Amino acid sequence: MQYQDARNRFDLERLLSLLHEKGEFTFQCGMQVSKNRLKEMLPGFWEELKSGDSAVIPLVHECINGDYYHTGRLNNPQVEIHNDTALATALFTKGVCRVLLNVALLREDGRWLITRTEWGES
């Protein structure tokens, strides 16, 4: 939920603080990128989203996911914990958009960090 709140507020520093240094994270239409690459790419992408430029939204329906919305909500979170790893799923909703978000986590130094994000089918 902190992850989605940081995204909704376009709070890059808070978002990055939740991510593991060696993780892979979904970006745009199915790309998996490192934390450093996400740090480079997100500010420009978010500016395009905030501008309302419809060219940012992919034409292929299957590519549209929660990355393409200014805000959204995570519903019905499910978390499975196995020692120091966890897998969480939640339904991202925004208007008529409904898509699963899968999040893998690792507990390090008593703190949960996201190691992977991936969108399900839209």
Backbone as a printed PyTorch tensor [residue, N CA C, xyz], in Angstrom:
tensor([[[  0.8290,  -1.1880,   0.0000],
         [  0.0000,   0.0000,   0.0000],
         [  0.8780,   1.2590,   0.0000]],

        [[  2.0190,   1.1960,   0.6960],
         [  2.9460,   2.3240,   0.6710],
         [  3.4830,   2.5440,  -0.7370]],

        [[  3.7120,   1.4620,  -1.4500],
         [  4.1930,   1.5220,  -2.8290],
         [  3.1970,   2.2940,  -3.6950]],

        [[  1.9180,   1.9280,  -3.6280],
         [  0.9190,   2.5980,  -4.4540],
         [  0.7260,   4.0460,  -4.0130]],

        [[  0.7930,   4.3130,  -2.7260],
         [  0.6590,   5.6810,  -2.2540],
         [  1.7880,   6.5580,  -2.7940]],

        [[  3.0130,   6.0250,  -2.7980],
         [  4.1520,   6.7810,  -3.3440],
         [  3.9510,   7.0350,  -4.8380]],

        [[  3.4470,   6.0460,  -5.5670],
         [  3.1830,   6.2180,  -6.9980],
         [  2.0850,   7.2650,  -7.2190]],

        [[  1.0300,   7.1860,  -6.4360],
         [ -0.0750,   8.1360,  -6.5850],
         [  0.3690,   9.5740,  -6.3470]],

        [[  1.3630,   9.7410,  -5.5020],
         [  1.8570,  11.0820,  -5.1690],
         [  3.0720,  11.4800,  -6.0100]],

        [[  3.4660,  10.6210,  -6.9400],
         [  4.6720,  10.8520,  -7.7530],
         [  5.8740,  11.1420,  -6.8530]],

        [[  5.9680,  10.3920,  -5.7530],
         [  7.0270,  10.5750,  -4.7560],
         [  8.1450,   9.5720,  -5.0360]],

        [[  9.0820,   9.9720,  -5.8690],
         [ 10.1460,   9.0860,  -6.3180],
         [ 11.0190,   8.5980,  -5.1630]],

        [[ 11.4140,   9.4760,  -4.2900],
         [ 12.3060,   9.0860,  -3.1930],
         [ 11.6360,   8.0520,  -2.2800]],

        [[ 10.3890,   8.2740,  -1.9580],
         [  9.6650,   7.3190,  -1.1080],
         [  9.5060,   5.9870,  -1.8310]],

        [[  9.1750,   6.0340,  -3.1000],
         [  9.0180,   4.8100,  -3.8790],
         [ 10.3250,   4.0250,  -3.9010]],

        [[ 11.4160,   4.6980,  -4.1940],
         [ 12.7120,   4.0280,  -4.2750],
         [ 13.1380,   3.4300,  -2.9380]],

        [[ 12.7380,   4.0630,  -1.8440],
         [ 13.1080,   3.5480,  -0.5180],
         [ 12.4470,   2.2040,  -0.2140]],

        [[ 11.4160,   1.8610,  -0.9710],
         [ 10.7060,   0.5970,  -0.7660],
         [ 11.2680,  -0.5360,  -1.6260]],

        [[ 12.1730,  -0.1980,  -2.5450],
         [ 12.6790,  -1.1570,  -3.5210],
         [ 14.0640,  -1.6820,  -3.1540]],

        [[ 14.2790,  -2.9590,  -3.3880],
         [ 15.5700,  -3.5920,  -3.1400],
         [ 16.5580,  -3.1740,  -4.2260]],

        [[ 17.8020,  -3.0030,  -3.8530],
         [ 18.8390,  -2.5600,  -4.7940],
         [ 19.0290,  -3.5150,  -5.9740]],

        [[ 18.8090,  -4.8040,  -5.7590],
         [ 19.0310,  -5.7870,  -6.8130],
         [ 17.7390,  -6.2840,  -7.4430]],

        [[ 16.6470,  -5.5600,  -7.2420],
         [ 15.3590,  -5.9990,  -7.7550],
         [ 15.1340,  -5.6830,  -9.2240]],

        [[ 14.0190,  -6.2110,  -9.7410],
         [ 13.5560,  -5.9150, -11.0960],
         [ 12.1120,  -5.4540, -10.9850]],

        [[ 11.8170,  -4.3740, -11.7030],
         [ 10.5200,  -3.7400, -11.5190],
         [  9.8570,  -3.4560, -12.8590]],

        [[  8.5610,  -3.6590, -12.9000],
         [  7.8100,  -3.4450, -14.1170],
         [  7.8280,  -1.9720, -14.4970]],

        [[  7.8980,  -1.7330, -15.7950],
         [  7.8620,  -0.3590, -16.2790],
         [  7.1960,  -0.3490, -17.6380]],

        [[  6.2120,   0.5070, -17.7780],
         [  5.4460,   0.6610, -19.0050],
         [  4.8950,  -0.6770, -19.4670]],

        [[  5.1290,  -1.0620, -20.6880],
         [  4.4760,  -2.2300, -21.2850],
         [  5.3060,  -3.4960, -21.1180]],

        [[  5.4780,  -3.9300, -19.8690],
         [  6.1200,  -5.2080, -19.6120],
         [  7.6230,  -5.2150, -19.5000]],

        [[  8.2810,  -4.0660, -19.6150],
         [  9.7300,  -4.0510, -19.4190],
         [ 10.0320,  -4.3110, -17.9470]],

        [[ 11.1110,  -5.0170, -17.6770],
         [ 11.6110,  -5.1930, -16.3240],
         [ 12.9120,  -4.4120, -16.2350]],

        [[ 12.9760,  -3.4910, -15.2760],
         [ 14.1500,  -2.6290, -15.1510],
         [ 14.6760,  -2.6440, -13.7250]],

        [[ 15.9330,  -2.2610, -13.5960],
         [ 16.5720,  -2.1800, -12.2790],
         [ 16.0680,  -0.9410, -11.5280]],

        [[ 16.3850,  -0.8970, -10.2620],
         [ 16.0260,   0.2690,  -9.4500],
         [ 16.6830,   1.5280, -10.0010]],

        [[ 17.9540,   1.4350, -10.3770],
         [ 18.6480,   2.6080, -10.9190],
         [ 18.0270,   3.0820, -12.2240]],

        [[ 17.6580,   2.1430, -13.0640],
         [ 17.0320,   2.5080, -14.3470],
         [ 15.6560,   3.1240, -14.1130]],

        [[ 14.9150,   2.5790, -13.1650],
         [ 13.6090,   3.1380, -12.8170],
         [ 13.7710,   4.5710, -12.3010]],

        [[ 14.8070,   4.7920, -11.5110],
         [ 15.0830,   6.1330, -10.9840],
         [ 15.3270,   7.1260, -12.1150]],

        [[ 15.9860,   6.6750, -13.1770],
         [ 16.2590,   7.5380, -14.3350],
         [ 15.0050,   7.7790, -15.1800]],

        [[ 14.2030,   6.7300, -15.3690],
         [ 13.1000,   6.7800, -16.3310],
         [ 11.7880,   7.3220, -15.7710]],

        [[ 11.5180,   7.0800, -14.4970],
         [ 10.2150,   7.4550, -13.9490],
         [  9.9080,   8.9510, -13.9900]],

        [[ 10.8320,   9.8360, -13.6320],
         [ 10.4680,  11.2590, -13.6320],
         [  9.9490,  11.7570, -14.9860]],

        [[ 10.6200,  11.4140, -16.0660],
         [ 10.1700,  11.8420, -17.3900],
         [  8.8400,  11.2110, -17.7740]],

        [[  8.6850,   9.9280, -17.4650],
         [  7.4400,   9.2220, -17.7520],
         [  6.2830,   9.8390, -16.9800]],

        [[  6.5110,  10.1150, -15.7060],
         [  5.4580,  10.7310, -14.8880],
         [  5.0890,  12.1110, -15.4210]],

        [[  6.0700,  12.8720, -15.8850],
         [  5.7660,  14.1900, -16.4580],
         [  4.8910,  14.0460, -17.6960]],

        [[  5.1780,  13.0530, -18.5300],
         [  4.3460,  12.8080, -19.7070],
         [  2.9210,  12.4340, -19.2920]],

        [[  2.7900,  11.5930, -18.2800],
         [  1.4620,  11.2170, -17.7970],
         [  0.6890,  12.4320, -17.2950]],

        [[  1.3590,  13.2600, -16.4980],
         [  0.6980,  14.4420, -15.9370],
         [  0.3360,  15.4550, -17.0040]],

        [[  1.0380,  15.4380, -18.1420],
         [  0.7570,  16.4030, -19.2070],
         [ -0.5490,  16.0910, -19.9330]],

        [[ -1.0290,  14.8520, -19.7890],
         [ -2.2490,  14.4600, -20.4790],
         [ -2.0310,  14.0480, -21.9210]],

        [[ -0.7770,  13.8930, -22.3390],
         [ -0.4600,  13.4960, -23.7070],
         [ -0.9290,  12.0590, -23.9370]],

        [[ -1.9390,  11.8720, -24.7690],
         [ -2.5080,  10.5440, -24.9980],
         [ -1.5540,   9.6190, -25.7470]],

        [[ -0.5060,  10.1590, -26.3500],
         [  0.4760,   9.3260, -27.0500],
         [  1.2610,   8.4450, -26.0760]],

        [[  1.2200,   8.7660, -24.7890],
         [  1.9210,   7.9770, -23.7760],
         [  1.2280,   6.6280, -23.5810]],

        [[ -0.0830,   6.5800, -23.7620],
         [ -0.8640,   5.3670, -23.5400],
         [ -0.6840,   4.4250, -24.7370]],

        [[ -0.3330,   3.1610, -24.4980],
         [ -0.1390,   2.2330, -25.6160],
         [ -1.4460,   1.9600, -26.3570]],

        [[ -1.3390,   1.6970, -27.6390],
         [ -2.5090,   1.3930, -28.4560],
         [ -2.9980,  -0.0370, -28.2190]],

        [[ -2.0960,  -0.9090, -27.8050],
         [ -2.4460,  -2.3070, -27.5860],
         [ -3.0690,  -2.4560, -26.2020]],

        [[ -4.3180,  -2.8990, -26.1630],
         [ -5.0560,  -3.0070, -24.9040],
         [ -4.3160,  -3.8470, -23.8670]],

        [[ -3.6610,  -4.9180, -24.2910],
         [ -2.9780,  -5.8150, -23.3560],
         [ -1.8030,  -5.1530, -22.6460]],

        [[ -1.3060,  -4.0510, -23.1780],
         [ -0.1730,  -3.3580, -22.5520],
         [ -0.6060,  -2.3710, -21.4750]],

        [[ -1.8570,  -1.9740, -21.4730],
         [ -2.2980,  -0.9580, -20.5060],
         [ -2.3580,  -1.5940, -19.1230]],

        [[ -1.6490,  -0.9880, -18.1890],
         [ -1.6160,  -1.4750, -16.8120],
         [ -1.6010,  -0.2740, -15.8790]],

        [[ -1.4160,  -0.5210, -14.6090],
         [ -1.4470,   0.5460, -13.6140],
         [ -0.3500,   1.5800, -13.7380]],

        [[  0.6720,   1.3120, -14.5610],
         [  1.7330,   2.3060, -14.7620],
         [  1.2140,   3.5260, -15.5200]],

        [[  0.1220,   3.3540, -16.2530],
         [ -0.3670,   4.4100, -17.1460],
         [ -1.4510,   5.2910, -16.5270]],

        [[ -1.6700,   5.1760, -15.2250],
         [ -2.6880,   5.9830, -14.5500],
         [ -2.0340,   6.8800, -13.5120]],

        [[ -2.5500,   8.0890, -13.4000],
         [ -2.0110,   9.0420, -12.4160],
         [ -2.1570,   8.4940, -11.0090]],

        [[ -3.2930,   7.8920, -10.7330],
         [ -3.5440,   7.3370,  -9.4050],
         [ -4.2810,   6.0250,  -9.5820]],

        [[ -4.3310,   5.2920,  -8.5330],
         [ -5.0710,   4.0440,  -8.5400],
         [ -5.1380,   3.5120,  -7.1290]],

        [[ -5.8470,   2.4240,  -6.9880],
         [ -6.0490,   1.8610,  -5.6600],
         [ -5.7440,   0.3690,  -5.7010]],

        [[ -5.1310,  -0.1410,  -4.6400],
         [ -4.8890,  -1.5700,  -4.5270],
         [ -5.9700,  -2.1610,  -3.6300]],

        [[ -6.6260,  -3.2000,  -4.1330],
         [ -7.7340,  -3.8330,  -3.4220],
         [ -7.4400,  -5.3050,  -3.1580]],

        [[ -8.0580,  -5.8240,  -2.1110],
         [ -7.9870,  -7.2520,  -1.7720],
         [ -6.5640,  -7.7990,  -1.7410]],

        [[ -5.6640,  -7.1560,  -1.0010],
         [ -4.2930,  -7.6780,  -0.9660],
         [ -4.2410,  -9.0700,  -0.3340]],

        [[ -3.4370,  -9.9270,  -0.9340],
         [ -3.1770, -11.2740,  -0.4250],
         [ -1.6710, -11.3960,  -0.2630]],

        [[ -1.2300, -11.8600,   0.8950],
         [  0.2040, -11.9690,   1.1590],
         [  0.5170, -13.3700,   1.6620]],

        [[  1.5040, -14.0030,   1.0330],
         [  2.0120, -15.2970,   1.4830],
         [  3.4460, -15.0890,   1.9360]],

        [[  3.7070, -15.3790,   3.2040],
         [  5.0430, -15.1910,   3.7750],
         [  5.6930, -16.5500,   3.9880]],

        [[  6.9350, -16.6760,   3.5310],
         [  7.7440, -17.8780,   3.7310],
         [  9.0960, -17.4300,   4.2720]],

        [[  9.2480, -17.5020,   5.5810],
         [ 10.4650, -17.0610,   6.2560],
         [ 10.7530, -15.5930,   5.9220]],

        [[ 11.8140, -15.3330,   5.1460],
         [ 12.1790, -13.9480,   4.8370],
         [ 11.8000, -13.5130,   3.4300]],

        [[ 10.9080, -14.2540,   2.7890],
         [ 10.3970, -13.8410,   1.4780],
         [  8.8750, -13.8170,   1.5350]],

        [[  8.2990, -13.0300,   0.6560],
         [  6.8470, -12.9510,   0.5930],
         [  6.4220, -12.6570,  -0.8310]],

        [[  5.2210, -13.0900,  -1.1620],
         [  4.6140, -12.7710,  -2.4350],
         [  3.2620, -12.1440,  -2.1320]],

        [[  3.0510, -10.9700,  -2.6590],
         [  1.7900, -10.2650,  -2.4490],
         [  1.1210, -10.0330,  -3.7950]],

        [[ -0.1900, -10.1360,  -3.8150],
         [ -0.9660,  -9.7840,  -4.9880],
         [ -2.0750,  -8.8550,  -4.5460]],

        [[ -2.4050,  -7.9130,  -5.4070],
         [ -3.5020,  -6.9870,  -5.1290],
         [ -4.1150,  -6.6010,  -6.4630]],

        [[ -5.3760,  -6.2740,  -6.4350],
         [ -6.0740,  -5.8490,  -7.6370],
         [ -5.9810,  -4.3290,  -7.7420]],

        [[ -5.2740,  -3.8510,  -8.7690],
         [ -5.1880,  -2.4190,  -9.0300],
         [ -6.4750,  -2.0100,  -9.7360]],

        [[ -7.0910,  -0.9470,  -9.2440],
         [ -8.3070,  -0.4380,  -9.8880],
         [ -8.2020,   1.0610, -10.0940]],

        [[ -8.6870,   1.4760, -11.2460],
         [ -8.8140,   2.8940, -11.5750],
         [ -9.8880,   2.9700, -12.6480]],

        [[-11.0220,   3.5270, -12.3020],
         [-12.1240,   3.5710, -13.2510],
         [-12.4990,   2.1610, -13.6700]],

        [[-12.5050,   1.8970, -14.9700],
         [-12.8500,   0.5600, -15.4680],
         [-11.6360,  -0.3700, -15.5180]],

        [[-10.4480,   0.1560, -15.2910],
         [ -9.2450,  -0.6690, -15.3270],
         [ -9.1940,  -1.5660, -14.0880]],

        [[ -8.9310,  -2.8330, -14.3080],
         [ -8.7590,  -3.8250, -13.2540],
         [ -7.6150,  -4.7330, -13.6810]],

        [[ -6.5270,  -4.7220, -12.9270],
         [ -5.3810,  -5.5760, -13.2870],
         [ -4.6490,  -5.9780, -12.0020]],

        [[ -4.1940,  -7.2280, -11.9780],
         [ -3.4640,  -7.7250, -10.8180],
         [ -2.0450,  -7.1620, -10.7890]],

        [[ -1.5990,  -6.8350,  -9.6020],
         [ -0.2090,  -6.4520,  -9.3790],
         [  0.4050,  -7.5180,  -8.4870]],

        [[  1.4910,  -8.1210,  -8.9560],
         [  2.2280,  -9.1270,  -8.1890],
         [  3.5030,  -8.4770,  -7.6650]],

        [[  3.7490,  -8.6610,  -6.3850],
         [  4.8930,  -8.0280,  -5.7320],
         [  5.6450,  -9.0770,  -4.9200]],

        [[  6.9290,  -9.2520,  -5.2110],
         [  7.7870, -10.1380,  -4.4220],
         [  8.5810,  -9.2760,  -3.4460]],

        [[  8.7350,  -9.7910,  -2.2350],
         [  9.4190,  -9.0320,  -1.1900],
         [ 10.4640,  -9.8910,  -0.4870]],

        [[ 11.4390,  -9.2170,   0.0910],
         [ 12.4990,  -9.8500,   0.8530],
         [ 12.6910,  -9.0600,   2.1410]],

        [[ 12.7790,  -9.7880,   3.2580],
         [ 13.0250,  -9.1020,   4.5360],
         [ 14.5260,  -9.0470,   4.7690]],

        [[ 15.0370,  -7.8170,   4.8820],
         [ 16.4520,  -7.5780,   5.1580],
         [ 16.5490,  -6.6050,   6.3160]],

        [[ 17.3500,  -6.9540,   7.2960],
         [ 17.5530,  -6.0930,   8.4640],
         [ 16.2260,  -5.6730,   9.0920]],

        [[ 15.2850,  -6.6340,   9.1490],
         [ 14.0000,  -6.3740,   9.7990],
         [ 13.0270,  -5.5370,   8.9880]],

        [[ 13.3420,  -5.2960,   7.7240],
         [ 12.4980,  -4.4380,   6.8820],
         [ 12.1710,  -5.1630,   5.5810]],

        [[ 10.9100,  -5.0780,   5.1480],
         [ 10.5030,  -5.6860,   3.8910],
         [ 10.8140,  -4.7490,   2.7350]],

        [[ 11.5030,  -5.2760,   1.7180],
         [ 11.8210,  -4.5250,   0.5070],
         [ 11.2580,  -5.2650,  -0.6990]],

        [[ 10.7770,  -4.5320,  -1.6720],
         [ 10.2150,  -5.1110,  -2.8820],
         [ 11.3660,  -5.5120,  -3.8040]],

        [[ 11.3430,  -6.7730,  -4.2360],
         [ 12.3870,  -7.2720,  -5.1320],
         [ 11.9050,  -7.4080,  -6.5690]],

        [[ 10.5850,  -7.4500,  -6.7530],
         [ 10.0450,  -7.5770,  -8.1170],
         [  8.5920,  -7.1240,  -8.1250]],

        [[  8.2400,  -6.3850,  -9.1690],
         [  6.8430,  -6.0590,  -9.4230],
         [  6.5180,  -6.5360, -10.8280]],

        [[  5.2840,  -6.9820, -10.9980],
         [  4.8730,  -7.4690, -12.3120],
         [  3.3530,  -7.3680, -12.4150]],

        [[  2.9010,  -6.8380, -13.5570],
         [  1.4540,  -6.7260, -13.8000],
         [  0.9310,  -8.0320, -14.3550]],

        [[ -0.2800,  -8.3900, -13.9270],
         [ -0.9720,  -9.5490, -14.4840],
         [ -1.7060,  -9.1330, -15.7430]],

        [[ -2.6070,  -9.9700, -16.1790],
         [ -3.3790,  -9.7010, -17.4010],
         [ -4.3880,  -8.5780, -17.1550]],

        [[ -4.5310,  -7.7140, -18.1610],
         [ -5.5040,  -6.6210, -18.0330],
         [ -6.7920,  -6.9900, -18.7140]]])
